[in-house]
Amino acid sequence: MTWWPQHSGRWAEMAEFRMPSLGADMERGTLVEWLVHPGDTVHKGDLVAAVDTEKATIEVECFDTGIIDRLLVEPGQTVPVGTPLAVISAGAQGAPSGPAPAEPAAEKPPPPRKHKAALATPPVRKLAAQHGIDLAAVHGTGHGGAITHADVEAAIQQRTEPHLTAPAAARQRISPYARRLAAELGVDPSLVTGTGADGAVRARDVRAAAQEPTTTAPAPSVSRGSTAMRQAIAALMTKSKHEIPHYYLTSTIELSTALEWLRERNRRALVADRIVPAALLLKATALAARDVPDLNGHWINDHFEPADAVHLGVAVALHGGGLLTPSIVDAEQLPLTEIMRRLRELVSRARTAHLHSSDTTPATITVTNLGDLGVESVQGVIYPPQVALIGFGAVVHRPWAVGDLIGIRPIVTATLSGDHRATDGATGGRFLTTIDTFLQHPEEL
Amino acid sequence: MTTTHTTYREAIREALREALRDDERVFLMGEDVGRYGGCFAVSLGLLEEFGPERIRDTPLSESAFVGAGIGAALAGMRPIVEIMTVNFSLLALDQILNNAATLLHMSGGQLGVPLVIRMTTGAGRQLAAQHSHSLEGWYAHIPGLRIIAPATLPDARGMLRPALECPDPVLMFEHGSLYNAAGELDEPAEPVDIDTAAIRRSGDDVSLITYGGTLPTTLTAAEQLAANNIQADVIDLRTLRPLDETTIVDSVRRTNHAVVIDEGWRSGSLSAEITARITEHAFYDLDAPVQRVCTAEVPMPYAKHLEDAALPQADDVVAAAQRAVG
């Protein structure tokens, strides 16, 4: 019987690492990746996971010191706030207790018997066992320190209270109309002071907030988020440069055919339906990613996992600084007009800090287009765990050899940043060539 | 067109007179409607004018004379049955629910019951618990019936004709406190539709939704609110079944705040139904919980001050509207 006490003692010191709430309006988060493995020792404050919220990717610290026992959630999974992500053991064992279960498993029932030292009647023991209360940890108030029914009930209460009160406290009181109005006016409700009953935010509070320049959405979201966002970008990019051996390939792509086709198309289209060259570049990239699948996917657990579809990450620079990379889901299947529409919406939503959760579907490959800043080429940093990033510069007119003559042609510089663990330059070269080929046949995009 | 000074009581009498004159299938029956002139004097003089065949006094037997009215309607007549108060109508509930409301459905569309039942409802005149309740919400629960509640002189004058033309049984609720309401009425009177609610006052800050006897209370409250810079939209439902959801929801979408004023008891009431519909259709336009002003959940007291305390008063409506607008 040496097994039980040991086990129960260790079990009592288990801590759960849960999906944190990284903002009053956050309901769920996507685990982007684990920064730790089972068996790793972590300390309070260590970064353990990257979580994609609706606003930014944030690396999350843990609040416990111990050993990562099990990881309960896979990267890419989206779970509600409060969902256990990992079990951290405080025990001295350096190894995980066994293979990690695939799903968040219910905790094993606690030992039916408790330490000999605790005095308690059989009904009290039964109650404690039913609720998983370790009697050794309960302070007895009965005769001679005996643990009473009330003591166990108090322990149950104490244990469940934080779980019950935490979500309630996080929930902001806001009227349905005020919530809708806040979305329409681009006001972050969590920054609005409510004047209604029990501090409820009402429509007038939102309107007042919308009129104060200091509390309108884009500014505060960015300024509030900027520290966290900056940290997230810093951590992620540092990790990328630390871990990913980048290689870079650059191609200059001639765009006269594509732009001429686009001009003809746009001339017939309504203003609202016109397409900008960036959409052509995105679609060509998505199709190339489909045709060269070695660059489309994630590097997870030391091997490449190709993706079934192309979820095209689009890097969007925010006006107040910072960067978001929402994604266009299934980009390779979307018609050009739809790519254009999504692009327009994504940029707008990203800049007003109102990204939809679908926008944060983990991308399989990312495009960064700095052309509108006049930059001619960009050699970007891969967004882990992706394995490739495409940079486009500005479309510029340059002398270009046409046959034996020199002509002035519109060109764009496309750069591939590739993860050398996943692919080699030959694959990357094929990828850039494929983009070029698609752009020479714009009618097929 | 001329204007005459009249009362709610006289407006209904005039509507009855017009119906009796225009259609010989129409007749009126009920307790004391003939020789006594009607308990509330609505039918005073009609016996002399139209004779005992068409203005018929009945025994104190609600189930019998409502049943007779249903039979007459089935046989092609256009009976108007008066029940003295809604409390007594419960004695005829079996006839109203199990026969009038269901026969069209149960006969596969062969047997319509074009019957009008008039009854007095509501409190405020110290008639105590057995004569004072507002049970129209119960009838509004029943499919197959149309429930109307005229609150103004034009509606009292103009709703009977469309009620008689309606192929379904129509229950018309007359609030006892309205009979003496006086004012000017255009003649000849126009029929009033019994499909839509009426907006009695327009405002953008709060929707006050009511009908019947609490309309004057609500309009008084709206005046007081206007003095405090709160502009109320006052909706008079007029028809309690089917409810004019469109008017209600459109108003709430505009004002974002709603107060329902109903002289019925709160639990399981018409006010509960209206609140539910607002939640179903205008939830994202609500800036505050819907407020309700209803009668205290007690049998109506006899004593004046207790009766006043139990009933929705203008001050209660003002307070509820201020709670809603905040």
Interface residues (C-beta under 8 A of the other chain):
Chain A: S175 P176 Y177 A178 R179 R180 T195 G196 A197 R202 A203 R204
Chain B: N256 F283 Y284 D285 L286 D287 A288 R323 G326
